[in-house]
């Protein structure tokens, strides 16, 4: 019955079932769709906008939650039980990590440093019209050391792997992997990072003394 209802609803929106499936699979696989990321995600984001209510109804059966940032044109999905910035918690949601791949401790540390740098730029009005913040790798390394007493991996391959993972999560953007070899290189922090680190976690990090921060909570969504 549900499948028939879905097919009828999709027909009214001029979307076929394969296109709807492609959208759902992409959301669950990547966890995020950012319209500015690529031509593929541009198409998928516009398709989501076209059938957003159907996607939300479909995923709500599994208690998967959706955050749609219309200003910066990205959609992120969260497994049941997640604390989602901007969404009211459902006290009856299951506590489960679900399909989400949990970042490593090193990735978490870099994400937190990026979030703090993004917040600083936001307060200083250094955010571009797409909500992005440009940051040199040298500044990221300094922030990581000051905030969490950590360093970026010395091995280039390990360092690049972290940045590739964060790019996949749509938290940062960079032009070329080769650029990551130099401390003078720049990365772009994407506005979707605000949906990845909760305000509660951020409040432990910024502003605080480094000695307090290193002992603080390092949970991310």
C-alpha positions as CSV (number, residue, x, y, z in Angstrom):
1,X,0.0,0.0,0.0
2,X,2.8,2.4,0.9
3,X,4.6,1.7,-2.3
4,X,1.6,2.4,-4.4
5,X,1.0,5.7,-2.5
6,X,4.6,6.6,-3.0
7,X,4.5,5.9,-6.7
8,X,1.4,8.0,-7.1
9,X,2.9,10.9,-5.2
10,X,6.1,10.7,-7.3
11,X,4.1,10.6,-10.5
12,X,2.4,13.9,-9.5
13,X,5.9,15.4,-9.0
14,X,7.2,14.1,-12.3
15,X,9.9,12.0,-10.5
16,X,10.3,8.4,-11.3
17,X,11.1,5.7,-8.6
18,X,14.7,5.2,-9.8
19,X,15.3,9.0,-9.3
20,X,13.8,8.9,-5.9
21,X,15.8,5.8,-4.9
22,X,19.0,7.5,-6.2
23,X,18.3,10.5,-3.9
24,X,17.6,8.3,-0.9
25,X,20.7,6.1,-1.4
26,X,22.9,9.1,-1.9
27,X,21.6,10.7,1.3
28,X,22.1,7.6,3.4
29,X,25.5,6.8,1.8
30,X,27.1,10.2,2.1
31,X,25.0,11.6,4.9
32,X,24.9,15.0,3.2
33,X,24.1,16.6,-0.2
34,X,25.5,20.1,-0.9
35,X,24.2,21.9,-3.9
36,X,27.6,23.7,-4.5
37,X,29.7,20.5,-4.3
38,X,29.2,19.2,-7.8
39,X,26.8,19.0,-10.8
40,X,25.5,15.7,-9.5
41,X,24.7,17.1,-6.0
42,X,23.3,20.2,-7.7
43,X,20.7,17.9,-9.4
44,X,20.1,15.8,-6.4
45,X,19.6,18.8,-4.1
46,X,17.1,20.3,-6.5
47,X,15.3,17.0,-6.6
48,X,15.2,16.9,-2.8
49,X,13.6,20.3,-2.7
50,X,11.0,19.1,-5.2
51,X,10.1,16.0,-3.1
52,X,11.3,16.9,0.3
53,X,8.1,16.0,2.1
54,X,8.2,12.5,0.6
55,X,11.8,12.0,1.6
56,X,11.1,13.1,5.1
57,X,8.1,10.8,5.4
58,X,10.0,7.9,3.9
59,X,13.0,8.3,6.2
60,X,10.9,9.0,9.3
61,X,9.8,5.4,9.3
62,X,13.4,4.6,10.3
63,X,13.4,7.6,12.6
64,X,16.1,9.1,10.4
65,X,16.2,12.9,10.9
66,X,16.8,15.5,8.3
67,X,18.3,19.0,8.6
68,X,17.7,21.2,5.5
69,X,19.7,24.5,5.4
70,X,17.9,26.5,2.7
71,X,20.2,29.4,3.0
72,X,23.3,27.5,2.1
73,X,21.6,24.8,0.1
74,X,22.6,21.6,1.9
75,X,20.8,18.6,3.4
76,X,22.2,16.4,6.1
77,X,20.7,13.3,7.6
78,X,21.2,12.0,11.1
79,X,20.6,8.5,12.6
80,X,18.0,8.0,15.3
81,X,18.9,9.4,18.7
82,X,21.3,12.1,17.3
83,X,21.3,15.6,18.8
84,X,20.7,17.8,15.8
85,X,21.4,21.5,15.9
86,X,18.3,23.4,15.1
87,X,15.9,20.5,15.5
88,X,13.9,19.6,18.6
89,X,15.0,16.3,20.2
90,X,12.5,13.5,20.1
91,X,12.6,11.9,23.6
92,X,11.3,8.7,22.2
93,X,14.0,8.3,19.5
94,X,16.2,5.2,19.7
95,X,19.8,5.7,20.7
96,X,21.7,4.2,17.8
97,X,24.7,5.1,15.7
98,X,23.0,3.5,12.7
99,X,24.5,4.0,9.3
100,X,26.8,6.8,10.2
101,X,30.5,6.1,10.2
102,X,32.0,7.6,13.3
103,X,35.0,9.8,12.7
104,X,38.3,8.8,14.2
105,X,39.7,10.7,17.2
106,X,42.1,12.6,14.9
107,X,39.3,13.6,12.6
108,X,37.2,14.7,15.5
109,X,40.0,16.9,16.8
110,X,40.4,18.6,13.4
111,X,36.6,19.0,13.1
112,X,36.5,20.7,16.4
113,X,39.4,23.1,15.5
114,X,37.7,23.9,12.2
115,X,34.4,24.6,14.0
116,X,36.1,27.0,16.4
117,X,37.9,28.8,13.6
118,X,34.6,29.0,11.7
119,X,32.9,30.6,14.8
120,X,35.7,33.1,15.1
121,X,35.4,34.1,11.5
122,X,31.6,34.3,11.8
123,X,32.0,36.7,14.8
124,X,34.5,38.8,12.9
125,X,32.4,39.0,9.7
126,X,34.9,37.0,7.6
127,X,32.3,34.7,6.0
128,X,31.7,35.0,2.3
129,X,28.2,35.2,0.7
130,X,28.0,31.4,0.5
131,X,28.8,31.0,4.2
132,X,32.3,29.7,3.7
133,X,35.5,30.6,5.6
134,X,39.0,30.5,4.1
135,X,41.6,29.2,6.4
136,X,45.4,28.5,5.9
137,X,46.6,25.1,7.0
138,X,49.1,26.8,9.2
139,X,46.3,28.5,11.2
140,X,44.5,25.2,11.5
141,X,47.6,23.5,12.9
142,X,48.1,26.3,15.4
143,X,44.4,26.1,16.5
144,X,44.7,22.3,16.9
145,X,47.7,22.7,19.1
146,X,46.2,25.5,21.2
147,X,42.8,24.0,21.6
148,X,43.5,20.3,22.0
149,X,47.2,19.9,22.3
150,X,47.3,17.9,19.1
151,X,49.2,18.1,15.9
152,X,48.3,17.2,12.3
153,X,49.9,13.9,11.2
154,X,53.5,14.4,10.1
155,X,53.0,11.8,7.3
156,X,51.6,13.5,4.2
157,X,49.4,10.5,3.3
158,X,47.7,10.4,6.7
159,X,47.2,14.2,6.7
160,X,45.6,14.0,3.2
161,X,43.4,11.1,4.3
162,X,41.9,13.3,7.1
163,X,41.2,16.2,4.7
164,X,39.7,13.8,2.1
165,X,37.4,12.4,4.7
166,X,36.3,15.8,5.9
167,X,35.7,16.9,2.3
168,X,33.5,13.8,1.8
169,X,31.5,14.9,4.8
170,X,31.1,18.3,3.1
171,X,32.9,20.1,6.0
172,X,35.7,21.5,4.0
173,X,36.7,22.1,0.4
174,X,40.0,22.3,-1.4
175,X,41.1,22.6,-5.0
176,X,43.9,20.0,-5.2
177,X,45.3,17.3,-2.9
178,X,48.8,18.5,-3.9
179,X,48.0,21.8,-2.2
180,X,47.7,20.0,1.1
181,X,51.5,19.4,1.1
182,X,52.3,23.0,2.1
183,X,51.5,24.8,5.4
184,X,50.8,27.9,3.3
185,X,47.9,26.2,1.5
186,X,44.3,27.2,2.2
187,X,41.1,25.2,2.7
188,X,37.5,26.4,2.7
189,X,35.4,25.6,5.8
190,X,31.9,24.9,4.7
191,X,28.8,26.3,6.5
192,X,27.5,22.7,7.0
193,X,30.1,22.3,9.8
194,X,27.6,24.2,12.1
195,X,25.3,21.2,11.7
196,X,28.0,18.7,12.6
197,X,29.2,20.2,16.0
198,X,26.5,21.1,18.5
199,X,26.3,24.4,20.3
200,X,26.9,22.5,23.6
201,X,30.2,21.1,22.4
202,X,31.2,24.5,20.9
203,X,30.5,26.2,24.2
204,X,33.2,24.0,25.8
205,X,35.7,25.1,23.1
206,X,35.1,28.7,22.4
207,X,36.0,30.9,24.1
208,X,38.0,29.0,26.8
209,X,41.5,28.7,28.1
210,X,43.5,26.0,26.2
211,X,44.0,24.1,29.5
212,X,40.3,23.9,30.0
213,X,39.6,22.9,26.4
214,X,42.0,20.0,26.4
215,X,40.0,18.4,29.1
216,X,36.7,19.2,27.7
217,X,34.0,17.2,25.8
218,X,35.1,16.2,22.3
219,X,31.8,14.6,21.1
220,X,30.5,15.5,17.6
221,X,27.4,14.5,16.0
